[in-house]
């Protein structure tokens, strides 16, 4: 039997479980970040965990055309480099598909047609002809090469400027910031009234709010959209702000009411004795003390709205000035499904802002969720 004040024997198991869950979340996120800085060839030939080591790949290069051969003394020479970027290390080469790695760098290979071919370790090749050659189709070279690790910002440039993700980011901020602030403002007033103001039917209102927490929001899409069209709101930012406000209010009121009900009643009673109005009490006492709960709900609402796709599809249009980031990423999956470097950069741009918001407010999260769980008003 455990003594009061002693640590449980299962503490190590809890710590290991939490550490495992943290790693389970961090590892793929870090892999996504690394992949977003790699080019297409690197992603297709090796995993992100090899990003800091040289990657080996087999490439087929066609040399310059024989018509471009240059005379050097009594021979004709075609020269060039097998690497487009001029960077890499050749470990072997060949001149036929049957033996693509038959020669080491610097060795001379003799083709069946008589020309001599050599490829240096830095990628420079030299093809020597005894007589002036002709033709516009160059010799094929099979090369095994090691490429140094490299990272690029081109993926982010393409995502933010070429793929429309920058505009989608602004659209998402336009939706998310008001859809986070408006429910907090409305719910804070309602929560204070339900926690500290006497009114008939208060218990029924609280029960109704709890009941709304379990109602699927999907059942309200069509009626709410019809209402918006009837009153002239239609599909636009005002409509989605109102929708997210309505969907987020039950949790906001429930969370804030529980927190405010757990605040010391003596402070509020003293303020009333001193002649403070309910609005003054709410503004000068309740709001400052309720910041942990407000921050907790802000995290939930921000993450929910930022990552939302379904509500945006229903209450926003399809124009460039209304497409949010989740919708843009879905479009990229359809049109650029093979460009993993673009998808990785798009995904990380999408999750960077929620991660920053979470870590900036996470110290208030547990305090806000647990407040009022034992003592209630």
C-alpha positions as CSV (number, residue, x, y, z in Angstrom):
1,X,0.0,0.0,0.0
2,X,1.4,3.4,-1.0
3,X,2.0,5.9,1.9
4,X,0.7,9.4,1.5
5,X,3.3,11.7,0.1
6,X,5.4,8.9,-1.5
7,X,5.9,8.5,-5.2
8,X,3.9,5.7,-6.9
9,X,5.8,2.7,-8.2
10,X,4.1,3.3,-11.6
11,X,5.7,6.8,-12.0
12,X,8.4,5.3,-14.3
13,X,5.8,3.7,-16.5
14,X,3.9,6.9,-16.8
15,X,7.0,8.8,-17.7
16,X,8.0,6.2,-20.3
17,X,4.5,6.3,-21.8
18,X,4.5,10.1,-22.0
19,X,8.1,10.1,-23.5
20,X,7.0,7.5,-26.1
21,X,4.0,9.6,-27.1
22,X,6.1,12.7,-27.4
23,X,8.6,10.9,-29.6
24,X,5.7,9.5,-31.6
25,X,4.6,13.0,-32.4
26,X,8.0,14.7,-32.7
27,X,9.8,12.2,-35.1
28,X,7.4,12.5,-38.0
29,X,7.1,16.2,-37.5
30,X,10.9,16.5,-37.6
31,X,11.0,14.3,-40.7
32,X,8.4,16.5,-42.4
33,X,10.6,19.5,-41.6
34,X,13.8,17.9,-43.0
35,X,12.0,16.7,-46.2
36,X,10.6,20.2,-46.8
37,X,14.2,21.4,-47.3
38,X,15.3,18.6,-49.7
39,X,14.8,18.5,-53.5
40,X,12.8,16.0,-55.4
41,X,15.8,13.7,-56.3
42,X,16.9,13.5,-52.7
43,X,13.5,12.6,-51.4
44,X,12.9,10.0,-54.1
45,X,16.2,8.2,-53.6
46,X,16.7,8.3,-49.8
47,X,14.9,8.8,-46.5
48,X,14.9,12.0,-44.5
49,X,17.1,10.3,-41.8
50,X,19.9,10.2,-44.4
51,X,19.7,13.9,-45.2
52,X,23.1,14.6,-43.5
53,X,25.0,11.9,-45.3
54,X,26.0,11.5,-48.9
55,X,23.4,9.8,-51.1
56,X,24.3,7.2,-53.8
57,X,22.4,7.0,-57.0
58,X,22.7,5.5,-60.4
59,X,22.1,7.9,-63.3
60,X,22.1,7.7,-67.0
61,X,23.6,10.6,-68.9
62,X,23.8,11.3,-72.6
63,X,27.1,12.9,-73.6
64,X,27.3,15.8,-76.0
65,X,26.6,15.1,-79.7
66,X,29.5,13.8,-81.9
67,X,28.8,16.8,-84.2
68,X,30.2,19.0,-81.5
69,X,33.5,17.2,-81.2
70,X,36.6,19.4,-81.1
71,X,39.9,18.5,-82.8
72,X,42.9,18.2,-80.5
73,X,45.9,17.3,-82.5
74,X,45.2,14.1,-84.4
75,X,42.1,13.1,-82.5
76,X,38.6,14.5,-82.0
77,X,37.2,15.0,-78.5
78,X,33.8,15.4,-76.9
79,X,33.9,16.5,-73.3
80,X,31.6,17.7,-70.5
81,X,30.4,16.9,-67.0
82,X,27.8,14.3,-66.0
83,X,26.4,16.5,-63.2
84,X,24.0,19.2,-64.1
85,X,25.0,21.2,-61.0
86,X,28.7,20.3,-61.2
87,X,28.6,18.7,-57.7
88,X,29.1,15.0,-57.0
89,X,31.5,12.2,-56.7
90,X,31.6,9.4,-59.4
91,X,32.4,6.0,-57.9
92,X,32.0,3.9,-61.1
93,X,30.8,4.2,-64.6
94,X,29.9,2.0,-67.6
95,X,29.1,2.4,-71.3
96,X,26.5,-0.4,-71.7
97,X,23.4,-1.2,-69.7
98,X,24.7,-4.7,-69.2
99,X,27.7,-3.5,-67.3
100,X,26.8,0.0,-65.9
101,X,29.6,-0.1,-63.2
102,X,32.4,-1.9,-65.2
103,X,35.0,0.9,-64.8
104,X,36.4,2.9,-62.0
105,X,36.8,6.7,-62.3
106,X,39.8,7.6,-64.5
107,X,39.9,4.2,-66.4
108,X,39.6,4.2,-70.1
109,X,36.7,2.3,-71.7
110,X,36.8,1.3,-75.4
111,X,33.5,1.3,-77.2
112,X,32.7,-1.3,-79.9
113,X,32.8,1.6,-82.4
114,X,36.4,2.4,-81.5
115,X,36.0,5.6,-79.4
116,X,37.7,5.7,-76.0
117,X,35.7,7.0,-73.0
118,X,36.8,8.0,-69.6
119,X,35.0,9.6,-66.6
120,X,36.8,11.3,-63.8
121,X,35.7,11.2,-60.2
122,X,34.5,14.8,-60.4
123,X,32.1,13.9,-63.2
124,X,34.2,15.2,-66.1
125,X,34.0,12.9,-69.1
126,X,36.1,12.7,-72.3
127,X,35.3,10.8,-75.4
128,X,38.1,10.5,-78.0
129,X,37.6,9.6,-81.7
130,X,40.4,8.7,-84.1
131,X,38.5,10.4,-87.0
132,X,36.0,13.2,-87.1
133,X,32.6,11.8,-85.9
134,X,29.2,12.8,-87.0
135,X,25.7,12.5,-85.6
136,X,23.4,14.4,-83.2
137,X,22.9,11.7,-80.6
138,X,25.5,11.5,-77.9
139,X,27.0,8.4,-76.2
140,X,25.1,7.1,-73.2
141,X,27.1,7.0,-69.9
142,X,26.0,4.9,-66.9
143,X,27.3,6.5,-63.7
144,X,27.1,5.6,-60.1
145,X,27.6,8.7,-58.1
146,X,27.6,10.0,-54.5
147,X,25.9,13.4,-54.0
148,X,26.8,15.5,-51.0
149,X,23.9,16.4,-48.6
150,X,22.1,19.5,-49.7
151,X,19.2,21.7,-48.6
152,X,17.2,24.3,-50.5
153,X,14.6,27.0,-49.8
154,X,13.2,26.6,-53.3
155,X,10.3,24.4,-52.0
156,X,9.1,27.2,-49.7
157,X,9.5,29.8,-52.4
158,X,7.4,27.8,-54.8
159,X,4.8,27.0,-52.1
160,X,4.4,30.5,-50.9
161,X,4.6,32.4,-54.2
162,X,4.0,30.0,-57.1
163,X,1.4,27.6,-55.6
164,X,-0.8,30.2,-54.0
165,X,-0.1,29.0,-50.4
166,X,0.9,32.5,-49.4
167,X,-2.6,33.9,-50.3
168,X,-4.2,30.8,-48.6
169,X,-2.2,31.6,-45.4
170,X,-3.7,35.1,-45.3
171,X,-7.2,33.7,-46.0
172,X,-6.7,31.2,-43.1
173,X,-5.6,34.0,-40.7
174,X,-8.6,36.1,-41.8
175,X,-10.9,33.2,-40.8
176,X,-9.1,32.0,-37.7
177,X,-8.4,35.2,-35.7
178,X,-12.0,36.5,-35.6
179,X,-13.4,33.0,-35.2
180,X,-11.2,32.6,-32.1
181,X,-11.8,36.1,-30.6
182,X,-15.6,36.4,-31.1
183,X,-16.5,33.1,-29.2
184,X,-14.2,34.1,-26.3
185,X,-15.8,37.5,-26.0
186,X,-19.4,36.1,-26.1
187,X,-18.6,33.1,-23.9
188,X,-16.9,35.1,-21.2
189,X,-20.0,37.3,-20.6
190,X,-22.2,34.2,-20.7
191,X,-20.0,32.3,-18.3
192,X,-19.9,35.1,-15.8
193,X,-23.6,35.4,-15.8
194,X,-24.1,31.6,-15.4
195,X,-21.5,31.5,-12.6
196,X,-22.2,34.5,-10.4
197,X,-25.5,36.2,-11.4
198,X,-28.8,34.9,-10.0
199,X,-31.4,34.3,-12.6
200,X,-34.4,32.0,-13.1
201,X,-33.6,28.8,-15.1
202,X,-29.9,29.1,-14.7
203,X,-29.5,25.3,-14.1
204,X,-31.5,24.5,-17.2
205,X,-29.3,26.8,-19.3
206,X,-26.2,25.1,-18.0
207,X,-27.7,21.7,-18.7
208,X,-28.6,22.8,-22.2
209,X,-25.1,23.9,-22.9
210,X,-23.7,20.6,-21.7
211,X,-26.2,18.9,-24.0
212,X,-25.0,20.9,-27.0
213,X,-21.5,19.6,-26.5
214,X,-22.6,16.2,-27.8
215,X,-24.6,17.4,-30.8
216,X,-22.7,16.7,-34.1
217,X,-22.0,20.0,-35.8
218,X,-22.6,18.4,-39.2
219,X,-26.4,18.3,-38.6
220,X,-26.4,22.1,-38.6
221,X,-24.6,22.7,-41.9
222,X,-27.5,22.7,-44.3
223,X,-30.0,24.6,-42.1
224,X,-27.4,27.2,-41.2
225,X,-26.3,27.7,-44.8
226,X,-29.9,28.1,-45.8
227,X,-30.4,30.7,-43.1
228,X,-27.3,32.6,-44.3
229,X,-28.6,32.6,-47.8
230,X,-32.0,33.8,-46.7
231,X,-30.7,36.7,-44.7
232,X,-28.2,37.7,-47.4
233,X,-25.0,36.6,-45.8
234,X,-24.3,33.8,-48.3
235,X,-20.8,32.2,-48.6
236,X,-18.2,34.5,-47.2
237,X,-16.1,35.4,-44.2
238,X,-19.0,36.7,-42.1
239,X,-20.9,33.4,-42.5
240,X,-17.9,31.3,-41.5
241,X,-17.2,33.5,-38.5
242,X,-20.7,33.1,-37.3
243,X,-20.6,29.3,-37.9
244,X,-17.4,28.8,-36.0
245,X,-18.7,31.0,-33.2
246,X,-21.8,29.0,-32.9
247,X,-20.0,25.7,-33.0
248,X,-17.4,26.8,-30.4
249,X,-19.7,28.5,-27.9
250,X,-20.9,25.4,-26.0
251,X,-17.4,24.3,-25.1
252,X,-16.3,27.9,-24.4
253,X,-19.2,28.6,-22.0
254,X,-18.8,25.3,-20.3
255,X,-15.1,25.7,-19.8
256,X,-15.1,29.3,-18.7
257,X,-18.2,28.9,-16.5
258,X,-16.5,26.0,-14.5
259,X,-13.4,28.1,-14.1
260,X,-15.2,31.3,-13.0
261,X,-17.4,29.3,-10.6
262,X,-14.3,28.1,-8.8
263,X,-12.9,31.6,-8.1
264,X,-13.1,32.8,-4.5
265,X,-16.6,34.2,-3.8
266,X,-15.2,36.5,-1.1
267,X,-13.5,38.7,-3.7
268,X,-16.7,39.2,-5.7
269,X,-18.8,39.8,-2.6
270,X,-16.3,42.3,-1.3
271,X,-16.4,44.1,-4.6
272,X,-20.2,44.2,-4.6
273,X,-20.2,45.6,-1.0
274,X,-17.9,48.4,-2.3
275,X,-20.5,49.3,-4.9
276,X,-18.9,47.7,-8.0
277,X,-21.3,46.8,-10.8
278,X,-21.4,43.4,-12.4
279,X,-19.6,44.8,-15.5
280,X,-16.9,46.3,-13.3
281,X,-16.4,43.0,-11.4
282,X,-16.3,41.1,-14.7
283,X,-13.8,43.5,-16.3
284,X,-11.5,44.2,-13.3
285,X,-11.6,41.0,-11.4
286,X,-13.0,38.0,-13.3
287,X,-11.2,38.5,-16.6
288,X,-7.7,38.9,-15.2
289,X,-8.2,35.9,-12.9
290,X,-9.7,33.8,-15.8
291,X,-6.8,34.2,-18.2
292,X,-5.7,30.5,-17.9
293,X,-9.1,29.4,-18.9
294,X,-9.3,31.9,-21.7
295,X,-6.0,30.8,-23.0
296,X,-7.0,27.2,-22.9
297,X,-10.1,27.7,-25.0
298,X,-8.1,30.0,-27.4
299,X,-5.7,27.1,-28.1
300,X,-8.6,24.7,-28.8
301,X,-10.5,27.1,-30.9
302,X,-7.5,28.3,-32.9
303,X,-6.3,24.8,-33.6
304,X,-9.8,23.7,-34.6
305,X,-10.5,26.6,-36.9
306,X,-7.0,26.5,-38.4
307,X,-7.1,22.8,-39.3
308,X,-10.7,22.9,-40.4
309,X,-11.6,21.9,-44.0
310,X,-15.2,20.8,-43.8
311,X,-16.7,24.1,-42.4
312,X,-14.6,26.1,-44.9
313,X,-15.9,24.0,-47.8
314,X,-19.5,24.6,-46.7
315,X,-19.4,28.3,-45.7
316,X,-16.7,29.7,-48.0
317,X,-16.5,30.1,-51.8
318,X,-14.0,28.6,-54.1
319,X,-12.3,31.8,-55.3
320,X,-8.6,32.5,-54.7
321,X,-9.6,35.2,-52.1
322,X,-11.4,32.6,-49.9
323,X,-9.5,29.3,-50.2
324,X,-7.9,28.4,-46.9
325,X,-4.7,26.4,-46.4
326,X,-6.3,23.0,-45.9
327,X,-8.3,23.4,-49.1
328,X,-5.1,24.5,-50.9
329,X,-3.2,21.4,-49.6
330,X,-6.1,19.2,-50.8
331,X,-5.8,20.8,-54.3
332,X,-2.0,20.1,-54.2
333,X,-2.6,16.5,-53.3
334,X,-4.7,16.1,-56.5
335,X,-2.5,18.2,-58.9
336,X,1.0,17.7,-57.4
337,X,0.6,14.3,-55.7
338,X,4.1,13.1,-56.9
339,X,5.9,16.3,-55.8
340,X,6.6,15.2,-52.2
341,X,8.9,18.2,-51.6
342,X,6.1,20.6,-52.4
343,X,3.6,18.7,-50.2
344,X,6.1,18.6,-47.3
345,X,6.7,22.3,-47.5
346,X,3.0,23.0,-47.7
347,X,2.2,20.8,-44.7
348,X,4.9,22.4,-42.6
349,X,3.8,25.9,-43.5
350,X,0.3,24.8,-42.4
351,X,1.3,23.4,-39.0
352,X,4.0,26.0,-38.1
353,X,1.5,28.6,-36.9
354,X,-0.6,26.2,-34.7
355,X,2.6,24.8,-33.2
356,X,3.8,28.4,-32.3
357,X,0.4,29.2,-30.8
358,X,0.3,26.0,-28.7
359,X,3.8,26.3,-27.3
360,X,3.3,30.0,-26.5
361,X,0.1,29.3,-24.5
362,X,0.6,25.6,-23.4
363,X,1.6,26.6,-19.8
364,X,-2.0,27.8,-19.3
365,X,-3.6,24.7,-20.9
366,X,-3.7,22.3,-18.0
367,X,-4.5,25.0,-15.4
368,X,-7.5,26.1,-17.5
369,X,-8.8,22.6,-18.1
370,X,-8.5,21.4,-14.5
371,X,-9.8,24.6,-12.9
372,X,-13.3,24.1,-11.6
373,X,-13.2,20.3,-11.9
374,X,-13.4,19.8,-8.2
375,X,-15.1,22.9,-6.9
376,X,-18.1,24.3,-8.7
377,X,-20.5,27.2,-8.3
